[in-house]
Amino acid sequence: MKKSWIVIAVIASLLFQVGLASALTSGEAKQTWLSAMQTRITADAAYKQAQLDYAANKTPENDKKVIDTAKAVLGAALDEAAAWLKWKNEEAKESDASAELKVNIGKDVEKNLAKIDGLKNEVVAIKTRGEVVVVFLKMVGSYVELLTDVARNTGEVWVYMGNQIADKTADFEIKLRTTANGLVDNTAILAKLDIAKSEIDLARTQINAANTSYKLVVLPGTPLIKFAEGNSYLRQAKVNLSAATGQLQEAFNLIISQ
Amino acid sequence: MKKITIAGLFLAAGLVLLGAGCVQKSDGNVNTGANTNAAVNGEAGENVNTVQPGVTEEELNQLKSQINGLEYDDLNALTK
């Protein structure tokens, strides 16, 4: 009886350690994506060089080099996509997004990682230059499909987070305004708070525009362009919110100096 | 006998916890004798003339670093 408890304890401890080892933070997942991207860029350069070598000298060795480097670049592109999907999954898990959204992203990521495994097998099976072309064309179509759903849901997470931060900034602005209204010399403070409020309103407009763009991250369509468009709106919202907090800080300094 | 001892221990623990609760509650009601303005400002014994803005500097800094941490990476690189 005692022995069985010891065995259970050891197994539990091992499982716990495995769990810890496999737990990935979104920061680590992003680093993995960045290094996968670098690998793909290097592989792409090698492939282009192999093509140049083959064009200059059509030997069987150079032909093989083109096939090998093409396989490497296709495999690296798939690794990069897989790393991006995993990163987005971790990012969603760590966010305050709704449980439903997190589950949806998790399911999409799993589904697309399975598709990536299938495509990888096709890449490994390539033997001729003709097959390189066929698999490449197939990948171009699949690639966007792999990323569209997760990109759309990621946009939704970012919009949610953006709105939360805008709400918090607006809340701070109201609190500082309430205090300022009770002060005799408040003209300069209120002027700064007015600017902050207008920046928050602008940020909200940008976040809403981003939300509209992310909803258009669908197929058929131009999902990656719409995704970039949404990102661009959120980057502007970030600028507006930064400007707002700058004004809040100045208002804060004026209040405490009274 | 054993049962009585256990019950006694529970009773003693309960009394200790009850006592701790009372002490804590009474702490909140202690008037530190600080200036009335300080009490109104919610900061006993500190600088009387300081206005409380309603937001702390730490909260502002947290918000700023939250905003700075926002990143939106495009997927263009993947399809190049």
Interface residues (C-beta under 8 A of the other chain):
Chain A: M37 A77 E80 A81 W84 Y143 V144 L147 A151 W158 M161 G162 I165 K168 T169 F172 K175 L176 T178 T179 L183 L224 F227 A228 G230 N231 L234 R235 K238 L241 S242 T245 L248 Q249 A251 F252 I255 I256 Q258
Chain B: T50 V51 Q52 P53 G54 V55 E57 E59 L60 L63 K64 Q66 I67 N68 L70 Y72 D73 D74 L75 N76 A77 L78 T79
